[in-house]
Amino acid sequence: MEPRLKARQDCGKCLINQDVYERIKGKVLTAPERVNKRGMKPCLFGKGGTCCNVCHMGPCQIIEGVEEMRGVCGATASTVAARNFCRMVAAGTATHSDHGRGIAEAFYSVVHNEAEDFEIKEKAKLRMVAHYLGLDRKKPIKELAKEVAVKALEEFGKQHGRLAFLSRAPEKRQEKWRELGVESRGVDREVVELIHRTTVGVDQDYRSLLKASIRCALADGWGGSMLATELQDILFGIPQPIKSVVNLGVLKEDMVNITVHGHEPEVAEALAIAAQLPEMIKEAQKVGAKGINLAGICCTGNEVLMRRGIPIAGSFVQQEIALATGAVEAMVVDVQCIMQNVTTVAEAYHTAIITTSDKAKIEGAIHIAFDHHKPIESAKNILREAIARFPKRDKKDVYIPKKKMDVVAGFSHETILYMLGGRFRASYKPLNKNIINGRILGVAAIVGCDNFRVKEKLHIEIAKELIANNVLVVVTGCAASAIGRDGLLSPDALDLAGESYREVLEAIGCPPVLHMGSCVDNSRILIALTEMVHTGGLGDDIDELPVVGSAPEWMSEKAIAIGNYFVGSGTTVVFGPTFPTENSKIATNYLREDFNQMFGASWRIARNASEFVSIMIDHIRKKRENLGIDKPKPRVLYDMAMRRALGAPTISPFHGLGCFGPTHLRVEPEEQTQ
Ligand code: XCC
């Protein structure tokens, strides 16, 4: 193995755009300063999961093993830690799933001709989704789309049975879920039930609580998130590799700069269309700007980067300093991960913070409700507000750092299929083959947030070391932006890959780290893993694959929901540097050992980059050993029949659309276009 990279001593987050931070110091308090100036460290009970505040006899601080330090009601540390963990899973599931419901509602309006401007872009994908929703995929597109809209919305409120997309998982995994009784019913039902279990005097067995958390989390990964991703793809297009740029240097001095921030792509898609309209460009020119420049923040940014190549100005930790460039006319936000402080920072400049969702208003912001029946009209209103701010920009205040980095994004699981297998034989076969022959050691995901409290640049250090060790790395969320800033999403980073991995990459021509999208797009990874299982040679279930996940700087509850659905689906995940059940060894051990018994995957904790990489690589090696592919294989000599078999892959009707699984259906060519 290559030597491990040394951990940095300085604060990675402050160094990202130190020059901009210096300029607002003393003017406005920002998050990195608050971390230092708050005067107290995070509460140890709260951080480790043993502060109980589900009733008002407390909050009770619990110490495991100390009788007097159980809750007033007698709640143990393991129960309280498990409850708090469950609440995070429920919140994360609710968040992704309400995003999914929002897009399902928009989809419903579009296909029922109640909305202008958007239309179905991916008909073949619509048919695939229809099939998994239990519909007759051969119906005419317009009729089918209406049925898909209704069915998709019903998935949220379903009371019985199981979520439709669970049937996309490998057969063995589905059996496991059935046996363990963790098949999710409706998304809403799982969230409500899990919250119910955690209230005073309900479920008081950490084992029962933690097992229930899987049922809820699966409703996120294979439910709300997957529906969000699939419906977004159908409406806005399946991402394909696309070049772009990341970091604050994407802002333009001579243009009206608008950052789109949050998670749902609908508003940003409409803004992207409206910003190109000659009438809007003229309006911008009238106030002295050359045009309108859109740039993304957080996952809304990832959504429009993946599909349109719109540059990313910043990740979660850069949202305040994007405003502190003094060059942003408006920050348009939808939902999630928007720090309340953005309005305070914006007040120091000419910038408008524009909220667009009735679910997410911020004191001090302007609210322009986005009407998904009239997306472009709504977008124009937003653009006009931004354009009106341009003349108020104070040139003395403007400082746009030069730093930006080229990236290639847009690696949907469909793209990976084509990329590896070629246009006519799209398949995961080459990936599996390269894993089996050892050129690729395994696959690792680095996902989730970046975090002001984490000093190291963990994402980058972990990614560098993994690719140097021939591990294929996929990324999503703010981790992807962070890794992009350091150049690892560019084919120019090939030199950093281990020799055998580099050979594979050179043949395909892609970067060593693949950007697979936003937070909800982690569901793309579930499908890619399922494809690897179906392709063969790496076991019959996801837990047999030499793959591992990580969220090295997680901060949002959503990350816990994501981690939990990966574990429930058979992928071990490594989180850190802190973990929300740590104060209860019993609960934490259950997540590691007992979950491993049940799901073939566990939650692991790492404190620094080196620990992350050790756990991840050891895990991949262990899986390789179990599969018997840890040693170089003797050459197998093929006879004619075997060669013929190699040349006759099973072509799925949903060729290139992912997750066609073991059921090989026939689709007539005209079905693709009707
Ligand atoms: Fe939020 Fe998705 Fe985390 Fe970034 S990564 S800080 S959740 S935007 Ni999902």
Boltz pocket constraint, residues with backbone or C-beta under 6 A from the ligand:
constraints:
  - pocket:
      binder: B
      contacts: [[A, 262], [A, 263], [A, 298], [A, 299], [A, 316], [A, 336], [A, 337], [A, 447], [A, 448], [A, 449], [A, 450], [A, 476], [A, 477], [A, 478], [A, 479], [A, 518], [A, 519], [A, 555], [A, 556], [A, 558], [A, 559]]
      max_distance: 6.0
